[in-house]
Every structure is written in C-alpha cells, then in structure tokens.
Amino acid sequence: MINLFYLKRGTINKLVKYSIQFQLCLVILSGYKSGEKPQIPLDAKYSTAAMKADFNQLLAQIKNNHPALYDFTGKDAYQEIVKQQFEKIRDSATVTDFYKILLPLVVKIGCGHSQLWLPQRVWNDSAVGFLPLRLFIEKGRVYVVRNLGADTSVKISSEVLRINGLMIPDLLDTMNSFISTDGNNHSAKRDYLNTSWFNGLLAIALDFPKEYLVDTRRTIGAPVQQLKLPALNLQTYNRVEAWPSATPKFLLDSSNNTGILTIRSFSFYDSVAGFRHFVDSFFAKVKQQHIHSIILDLRDNSGGDPFCSAYLLAYLAKTPVIYYSESYEGYAQLEKPMPLAADHFEGNFYTLINGNCFSSTGHLCALLKYYHLGKFIGSETDGTYTCNENSKIIFLNNTGIQLRIARNRFSVDVTGIQRFKGIQPDFPVENSLDDVIAGRDAAKLFTTDLIKNEKGP
C-alpha cells in the first residue's frame, strides 16, 4: 500500500509513535527514515536483475518476520501467488509497475498491519497529480460528492461511469487489490476508499496521469458527459481537500440526556496522561449531570496505544475485565483484571463503528461485544479480537520500495469471535449518497432516535 497507509493504520506497540493524521501531505511524504536516493524520474526503468533481487529480498523479509504468514492464504496458495508474480518480471519496468507486481505478496497475507509503499521520492515528483473530485461509493456505484477543481461543469451527485477509459467496477477491483486488511474485509476496503483515500489509489492505478477523463451521467439512461479535468498537484490537493480532525472531543446533549464521545484515534503514545485526563473529564461531567445515555463514536479510529483503549474500557465495563489474553512485553498489567474507573458509566451506551475501526479499536470492540456492553451501530469493523503488529520497515535495496511487516500477534481475552471477520453491528446503518451530500450523519441520527424510543414518552 502507498504511504498514506503508514500513518492511517493504527499500531499497538511503541515502534510507531505517530499521531494519526488525515492530511495526505503528511501521510505520503512521511518516510520512516531519511536516506532516499537522488531524484529518479517516474518513467525510469529498472532491470530484471534488480527487480528479481528486490523481489527475493521482500519475500525473505516476509517469511522471516510475519507471525502468521499462511493463516489467511494457505501455504500452497501463497506459494502459487509468489510463483505467478515472479514470472511477471520479464522486462525492465518502472517502479510503479514493479510495485504492482509485489503488492499481492503483501496484501494476500490478510494482515492490515503489513503494507507496501512506493518510495517517498515518487510523491515528490512534480508529475504526480490527483483527481480533482471527491467521490463516494454506494452499492458498487461511484458518485461525485465534491468538486475540488475549477471546472464549473461538474455536477454534484452525478454518477461516474469511467475514468480514463476504464469502467468503474474494474477500477474498484484494482484499487481494492492494493489495500491490506485483516482477511479480505470488504467493509474496510469500501470505507477506506470513502474516507478521502480514493484519489491516491486511483493515481497509482492509472500510473499518475496528468489529466483525468471522467465519464458521468446525471441519472440512469441520461446522456453521458465527459469531463476533461487537469490533475491537481499534491500541494493544491491538500489545500482544497477537507481532512477531518483526529482530536478527541465530547459534547453533552442535555435535551436528550445524552453524552457524545468522539474518539478518532488511540495513538497517544507520548501523551497517555493527556488522553486519560480527557476521558476522566467526560465521565466526570456525565456523572455530575446524571447523563442517561452515551454515544461512543469510534468510526475511522484505526487504533493506537492499548493503554488508551483499555483505559476507556474501564469506564464502560460492568465488572473488572482482563484486556490481553497473555503477557506481552510492555503490557503485563493488561493481562490482569483491570479495576473499574471510579466514575465508570452504568447507563446505556451505543458504539458507532465502520470499516476503518482497526487494531486496538478492533480489540476494544471485541471486548465490548464479548461482554455484551452496549449496542453497535454502523458497519462491520476491519479489526477484531486479534491482530499482528510490532512491525518493522524495510527498504528494498534497488527500487527503494518500502515494506512494513508485522512481527507479533496480539489478542484480547475473548473466545468465540471469528478471526478474519470484523465486529458486526447490531443495527447496520450507513450513509447514503443523499446523506453525504446533505451533510447528514445517518448512524448518529439513528442512534439518537433509538435512545429516544428506548426512553419512552
């Protein structure tokens, strides 16, 4: 996966201590270390010998490090993928073409903490450009929900049929094949693309075009209009795109006697005390104001420090809970029953989830589900009761392509939950195209109505 996975995907150890940022400039320009080779044009080609050497280096690192290489894709099937991809190295190729040959070796592991990224120098290239539209996927169709460019002929809610001559179903299949998830989580892939990252993957799929030809129609059966849109460079794209904040927040809705706690990240490795103070403040106010219900919004929270997610759990549990199923280095206290928080909540609560809930957030959701704590509203999470992490970063010697490979497995103390399936909502609710355009939050509105109905007249 490209570098925009690097900061987005949560982590459960202290190797990667970056706060989650939803700014493409930070994500795709943030190399794990310096030392990139001098600028190499995007169309520069590598010899078959150089690519075969990098292929073998990648494969060796995967085999030597990943703790569950054949759990999702069996050994025989994985080795067949390796053979097929190696045979594709026939002629010299660009770094992007070679990257696409390597991707299945990482994605087919079925581990969201193991990704492949293009070299940082690719994103520094002035030839790299992005589609000047925000798109939204609904039931396999793609629609325009925001115009990021200057072309006034773009019509919001138009359906996109083709981009640069390629049909949308084919493009979606290609981009989905780039995304590492735990297992092959379709909810995660869709929600990942619907949270601003469509354009980066599209640029890779189309080999970084300077211009996008977009075929649209207003309604089914209407005439097709082709838009010719110049690509936006990285700086312009970041300036005009609307990136949501990862800062936790809360509010108290006195009219509905409800507290709304929004946590988009647990990545507070260097400021756990600050996160705890935030959580303490919320639950103290909940107790002071006799709040009856809580909406816990974990959507788009890709994880982070388990000391943060565990701290929140201590406010929601009914009895002391063991977090981890065994002892992991640095987390010994989480394998013992955690005392309940002094102001732990005893009312009704509702957790909003989607396919971008991952890593430590998946762990937390698994524990909430296992202990029947609250109700889940939204869509299936990517993460579940177990995941792999303690990753390391490897730079391939010749091409500079970067591999992030997980090295350990971490599991919370539950049983009976599927490993390669996310936590399911009790009430499946997703935003429609009309909701997105109108700025409505379908899951939150549904939950508010649920609270009102459960309270009665």
Secondary structure as UniProt FT lines:
FT   HELIX           4..8
FT   HELIX           24..29
FT   TURN            42..43
FT   STRAND          45..46
FT   HELIX           48..65
FT   TURN            67..70
FT   HELIX           75..86
FT   TURN            87..88
FT   STRAND          93..94
FT   HELIX           95..107
FT   TURN            108..109
FT   TURN            112..113
FT   STRAND          115..117
FT   HELIX           120..124
FT   TURN            126..127
FT   STRAND          133..138
FT   TURN            139..140
FT   STRAND          141..147
FT   TURN            152..153
FT   TURN            156..157
FT   STRAND          159..163
FT   TURN            164..165
FT   STRAND          166..167
FT   HELIX           168..176
FT   TURN            177..178
FT   HELIX           186..192
FT   HELIX           193..197
FT   HELIX           198..205
FT   TURN            206..207
FT   STRAND          211..217
FT   TURN            220..221
FT   STRAND          225..230
FT   HELIX           234..240
FT   STRAND          249..253
FT   TURN            254..257
FT   STRAND          258..262
FT   TURN            269..270
FT   HELIX           272..288
FT   TURN            289..290
FT   STRAND          293..297
FT   TURN            299..300
FT   HELIX           306..316
FT   STRAND          321..322
FT   TURN            329..330
FT   HELIX           332..335
FT   STRAND          337..338
FT   TURN            342..343
FT   STRAND          348..353
FT   TURN            355..356
FT   HELIX           360..370
FT   TURN            371..372
FT   STRAND          375..378
FT   STRAND          386..389
FT   STRAND          392..395
FT   TURN            397..399
FT   STRAND          402..405
FT   STRAND          408..412
FT   STRAND          427..428
FT   HELIX           433..438
FT   HELIX           442..455
//
